């Protein structure tokens, strides 16, 4: 078993060879899985959380980063569509044995994929049944006496709020027809409204359930539900303040 780090009262300790353990210290240990229970018992420690981490090799690191950068470059240079380039990079990581087939399979988040797939017909239903138009009429009623940029801000904020509750891709699918209807009602271009949906769908900062990355750090970081909006609300206000002028600059109404 290897001792990698020690935290005491929330702060990391340095020069570990000079430290003596105290009650309440948090240890980061590395060991074979089968050896952990007996080792913790002999040390008088209690397990807190298991991390799915492992020490990699420099060769695999360089090769993995190269594949990812190559896929991004192929997309940026329009040599390949994004889904083809990234899928090819993922397949190459398996063929080159950077990850095993089992690891690649386990990394597929099926609930998220099913959720996104299920939300597409929901978005289509909103547009086909008039639901999107109903919401758009509500947005137009709120912003009727306001300039067009205010309606753009309303769409952006609404998408942000929705993205804090459902998956960001699902929020974009739901809000896209609404944004188009709002733009049509104002007689404006739909481009800035759709871009506001893209930005708002990427700003799920107020809740831990808005995005899997938020939930991923909640347990290890010791965060509570309310911690997210305390940090996320100022960040979202800043994004709104920056995004609206830039949207109007690059995608005029």
WOJO-V33968 format. One line per field, one symbol per residue. phi: phi as a letter, one per 30 degrees, with the letter a starting at -180 (. if undefined). burial: I if it has 16 or more other C-alpha atoms within 10 Angstrom, else O. Layout:
BEGIN
phi = ???
burial = ???
END
This chain:
BEGIN
phi = .cccabcbhicdcchddcccdbdjdccccbaeedcdeddddddiccdcaccdcadccedddddddddddddddddddidbdeddddddddddddddidbdddddddddddedddddddddddddddddcjddddddddddddcdccdddddddddddddeddddcceddddddddeddddddddddicddeddddddddddcccccbdcdadddddcddddidceddddddddddddddddddedddddcbdd
burial = OOOOOIOOOOOOOOOOOOOOOOOOIIIOOIOOOOOOOOOOOOOOOOOOOOOOOOOOOOOOOOOIOOIIOOIIOIIOOOOOOIOOIIOOIIOOIOOOOIIOOOOOOOOOOOOOOOOIOOIIOOIOOIIOOOIIIOIIIOIIOOIOOOOIIOIIIIIIIIIIIIIIIIIIIIIIIIIIIIIIIIIOOIOOOIIIIIIIIIIIIIIIIIIIIIIOOIOOOIOOOOOOOOOIIOOIOOOIOOIIOOIIOOIOOOOOI
END
